[in-house]
């Protein structure tokens, strides 16, 4: 039986503004839900330490999401802030608020 050798339709190189807004809003909503759950959780000395770290991490991501919304409005969303090349769409689909391509991200950490 022959295999289908036709090439799949190529994927676009960039997310549309609508797609980017949708992904960013989903990320924001998810993080806000996490914060709400943390705030509603009971407390203990150990739990407070862990919850404090989680809260800080979630708030940092929310700042990154807000910055991504700003880049979207400025027309620079999807461009690496270090090398200015387009960030691969696959990376933006996973982390829609990411600021850098993989190569530049590795140099920054």
Order of alpha helices (4+ residues) and beta strands (2+ residues): alpha-alpha-alpha-alpha
